[in-house]
């Protein structure tokens, strides 16, 4: 959606963030000519850095979210954003039963099993409304963040791939950054970055934020497991399966949070650990 990308890019630039300039737009054919932000992604920087320097790009990414969420707490949001509502969250979570279940069990999930999965997720999504909505870029991870030499502060971070941005819980992009499907993020680094973010908002309800973070993490990881299965089986891109052990591990790390008890119970009953490592 070129209009969505343009609207969010202009919004971000108006706030001092480094989204690409838009030079030309062809809405009918879905084309844009945009500013080239270079090729120095956070991913490339991390691959060439040592462990002591690993925190620096993550600190910059977290600082971008802190500044963005501080501004948007005042009600400044781009026009026309869709809500990241329960229907959208559920559609994404269902990708696991629609694609990974058949790959593992050899057929579609029985209707009662699928309905139990739906109901488990819907019962926990209500908890997400405890956090005020903000702009959620949705694919905020190291592959989509650029280092821009010559710029200062949060403007050093170039932002890409936000055409699917929505209005939703502010914890989502932080979770996306720290629980990366394609890259291991150490526990100490994750803990430090969470603390960096939370310290910037001293009035935040940390318990509610933690519950929101866990729900969004589990939902995203379930979605990604389904997407990576689909990419392999439908689109003949089996390389994505290499990431599944990591994503399953991230999902399993989220499920013990008490707020996810209904979802955890579904996985225990219908998709137990011995089925999650099957080569699909």
N, C-alpha and C positions, 0 to 999 in steps of 0.2 A: 504494500500500500504506500505509494509514493507520497500521497498527501499526509499520511500519518508520520512518515519519516521527516518530511519537511517541517510539519508543525512542531514536532518534538525537538528537532535540530534548532529551529529558531528560538524555541523556548529556552533550551539549554544555553545557547549563545547569549541570549539576553540576560542570563544570570551569571555570565562570566565563565562558563564551562567551555571546553574545547570540543564541540561538535563540529563536523565539517561544514564549511560554507557551501551553499547551494548555488551553482552557476546557471543551471538550466533544468527545465522539467518538461517531460513529455508524458502527461498523465495517461493518454490513450494507450500508449504502448508500455507504460510502466518503467520509463527510463529517467534517470537523473544524471546530471554531470555535477560531481561534487569535488570538494577540495581533497587532494591527496595528503593524508596525514603521515605518509612514510610507511616504513615496514618494521619499525622497532617496536614490536608488540611486547607486552609484559612477558609473554611466553618465551620469546627469544632472549630477553634480558635475563630471565631466570635460568635459562639453559646455560648461559655464559657466566653466571655469578657463582660465588661460593656461598656456603651456608650462612655466613655472617651477614651477607648482603641480601639474603632472600627476603628479609622483612621489609626492605625499603619499598618495593613496588606495591606490596600489600598495604603498607601504611598509606601510600598515596591513594590507592583505591578506596580504602576506608575513609580517608579524609574527604574524598569527593562525595561519598554518601552522607557523611556528617553535614557538610555544607549544603548539599541539596535538600536534605531533610529539615535542616534548620530553616531554610528559606520557605519551604513548602508548608511548614507548620503554620505559617501566616496565611495560608490559603491560596498561594500563588501556584497555579497549575496550568498546563497547556490546555487549549480548548479541544473538545471533542474526544477526550480519552474514554475508552470503554472501561467498565468496571471488571476487575478480576473477581467475578462473582462465583457462587457455589457451582453453577452449571458449568462454567469454564474450567474451574479447578477439577470438577468431577470428570468431565470429558477427558482431561489430560491423564488423570489417575487411572481411568479405565483402559488406557493403552496397554497396561500390563496384562489385564485379563483378556483383552482382545487380541494381543499378539504373542506375549510370552507364554501364557497358559497353553494355547494350542501347540506351540513349539515344544513345550516340555511334556504335556500330557497326551498329545496326539489328537486332540479334538477340542471343540469349543467348550468353554466352561458351562456346566449345567446352569439352568436359569436361576435356581435357588441360590447357588453359590455366587453367581454374578450379582444378584439382588442383595445378598448379604454384604458383599464388597461395597456396593453403592451406599447402602445404609450406614455401614461403618464409617465411611468417609464423611457422609453428610452429617453424622452426629458430632464429628469433631470440627468441621468447618465453622460452626457457629462461634467457636472460640476466637476465630480470627477477627471478629468485629470489635474486639476489645482495644485494638490499636487503630489510631487515626490513619486514614488512607493518605498515600503519597504517590508520586510518580514512581512506577516500577518499570525499569528498563528491561527486565526479564532475562537477558543474556549477558549479565554483568559478570564476566569472568576474564581470566588473563588473556585468552585468545582475542578478545574484543576490546582490549585496553592498550593504548599506545603511549610510549614515552616520547614527549615532544621537547627536545632540547631547545633552550632559548626562551621558554615560557616559565612562568613562576607560579608557585602555589598549586592549587588544584587545576589550574590551566595547563600544567605539565602533563596531565592525563588526557589523551585523546579518546573520545567515546565513539564507538561504532555499533552497528547492528541493533538499533533500538526501534525499528519499525513496528514491532509488536508490543510496544509499551502500553501499559494499562494503569489504571488507578487501583491501588491495592495496598497490602500491608508493607510497611517500610522495611521489615526484616527480610523480605524476599531477596533483594539484591545482595545484601550482606551474606546471606546464606549461600547464594549462588557463587559468590566470590570465594568463600571459605570451604565449601563442600563441592569441589570441582570434580566432575565426572571423568575428566581426562588427566588429572594431575593430583598426586598425593599432597596434601597439606598437613604438616605435622601438628600434633595436638597442642604443643607449646605455642606454636605460631598462631593457630586458630584461637586459643584462649587469650593470647595477648591482643589480637585484633578485635575480638569481641569486647574485651575490657576497654580498649581504645575507643570504640564506638559508644559503649554504654556510659563511660566517664563523661563524654561530651553532652550527655542528656541526664543530668543528675536527678531529675524528677521522674524519670521513666520507671515504670513498675517492672522490675527485673524478672519477677516470676511470670508475669503475663507475657513479657517479651520472650522469655525462654520457651514458653508453651507455644507461642506463635512460630518461633524459629523451628521448633521440632516438627510441628504440623507441616509447615512449608517445605522443610527438608524431606520429610517422608513422601509428601505429595510429588515433589520434583523428582526424587530418585525413582519412584514408581513409574512416573511418566517416562523418564529417560531409559529405564530398563525396557519399557515397551517400544520406545522409538528406536533404540539400538537393535532390538530384535527385528523390527519392521525393516530397518535399513539392510539388515542381512538377508532376510527371507524374501522380501519383495523387491528390493533394489539391488541385490547382489553386491552388497558392500560388507563382507564378513569381518573386515578389520575392526568394525565397531564392537564386535563381541569381545575383543581383547580387554575392553574397559568394564565389562559386566561384573567381574569379581569385585572391583573397587566400588561400583555403584550399589551392588547388593550389600557390601560391607557398610556403606554409608547409610543405607536404608535400615539395616539391622542396628546400627548405632542410635538411630532416631527412635525406633519403635519402643524401647523401654520407658520413654517418658510417660508418666501417668495419663496425660491428656490423650495419648494415642492408644489407650487400652483397647477400644473396640477394633481398631485396625490391626493391632498386634495379635489380638485373639483370632481374627480372620486368617492372618498368615499362619499362625500356629496350627489352626485346624485344617486349612485347605492348601497351603503352599509351604510346607515345613522345610527346615534348613537343608535336608538331604536332597530336595528337589531343586534347590536354587543354584547348585553348582553344575547341573547337567549341561553337557555340551550341546548347544542348539545350533 
